[in-house]
Amino acid sequence: MARQQTSVETKSDIEAQYSTSAPNPDFNAHEKIGEETIPEGDAPAPVVPATADDSPAPDGGYGWVIVACYACCNAGTWGVNTTYGVYSSYYLANNYFSGGSTLGYAWVGGLSVAVALTMGPVANYLTTKFGFRIPYALGVSNLDEYRAPTVLTTLPGALCVVLGQCMAGICTSFGTFLVCQGVVFGLGLGLTMIPVQPLMAHWFHRRLALAQGIAACGSGAGGLLMANTTRVLLEKLSVKWALIINGLISAALLTPGLFLFKGRHKQMKARQAPLEFKWLWHQGFVWVWIWGAFTIMSYFIAIYSLASFATHAIGLSQTQGAALQSILSAGQMIGRPLWGYFLDTGGRVNLSIICYIICGLSTLCIWLPSKSFGVLIFYALVQGMTGGTIWSAATPVAAKVVGVQHLASALSMFWLSLVVPALVGQPIAIALLNYSTDHLHRTGPESYYISIGLCGGMSIVSALLLYGSKRWLQGSWKLFQKT
């Protein structure tokens, strides 16, 4: 019997299929057809994404309200999470929790992010299941417009973000602290941020990466503000009140989004399936989530280790360690919208590759040999501008590969695939640090060399892996083609 033909079409076939339509200067065959090779017998229908060209995104208008709300959400969630490096450094210096250790605090930081990322399928399910009911209770008449994210999904998330911090402030043991800071706060991160992530693609097309970058710089602004307030609160008040006050700040920042977020699911024909494992082996998307896995490990090693390196390896003060966190956050404020502009003009995949090559080289060439506060300031700025670009680039890059119609489902699997890397990245770095001190008998900056080398190496490897998606999108190995 003749072998059944797979669903893969070449770029030339797709272009021929669309040759009867009016020319489009921004046409990209792979944005029209999401291609994949799937074994016989279990192949689903071909992925045919509805892009912003099929259902035009306004590229502005109410979309800027979405950007502002998303920036506030980033400040109240990921911005707060950035300050964990300040807290953990304080806990270690003051032996705050009995049984707490460098490795234990690393697990807490990784756990909060890992729990957040597991919420992708749950958030999609809640949004799909209850999308029309809660908005109706609020008196909304055009329900299709307000389908996602719903208050049912984001309100519990916002409550968990606030309660996780406030409850962590009154914890007296490391175990309860792990539950509050690692699990409850992590649930809040996921239920708050994951449902709103695809919304930007409903409102922006040509300026999608720029809008995403502007919104993502909210985490930098939040981190910059809270790294300084946290340091002052720890010195003037206590850990308890620092966490409670930061929790209340998060509540104020998250409230506007509960009422102002809205999507355009009907116009964009967007789907929000909770679990579609096919994206894990989709020929173009597989490189995207593997890129994410490596970058997320590198990112958390950098943001959680920098303050510790400053205070424990080269003898800087807690104030200087907190200042480095602030500078890193300032770099995020500058870098994320800047890279968003570059991604829109130079190609989303191309510039993501360049960004993480710069990130990796700066880690190996600046952080690794650094022995002074001045050098670390420069590195913190560069790392802030490049290291966390995944948070603003993931949505535009994924939309480029799978199309807007399938974006929410693909992103759900993207975040789910990052759970293990987010959980183990920093603990692996700490284990390598312990190995350096206990077995190699290294001290000072040299004890961090292996961990820093791992951090920089993973950034460079991630950039090279993303080239697989570039090759799939353009159908060739050309380096300088805009993709």
Secondary structure, DSSP 8 states (H G I E B T S, - for coil): ------S---HHHHHHHTTTS---TT--HHHH-B-----TTS----B----TTTS---SSTTHHHHHHHHHHHHHHTHHHHHTHHHHHHHHHHHT-STT--HHHHHHHHHHHHHHHHHHHHHHHHHHHHHTTHHHHHTT-S-GGGG-SS-HHHHHHHHHHHHHHHHHHHT--SHHHHIIIIIIIHHHHHHHHHTTTGGGHHHH-STTHHHHHHHHHHHHHHHHHHHHHHHHHHHHHS-HHHHHHHHHHHHHHHHHHHHHH----HHHHT----S--GGGGT-TTTHHHHHHHHHHHHHHHHHHHHHHHIIIIIS---HHHHHHHHHHHHHHHHHHHHHHHHHHHHH-HHHHHHHHHHHHHHHIIIIITT--SHHHHHHHHHHHHHHTTTHHHHHHHHHHHHH-STTHHHHHHHHHHHTHHHHHHHHHHHHHHHHHHHHTS---GGGGGHHHHHHHHHHHHHHHHHHHHHHHHHHTS--SSS--
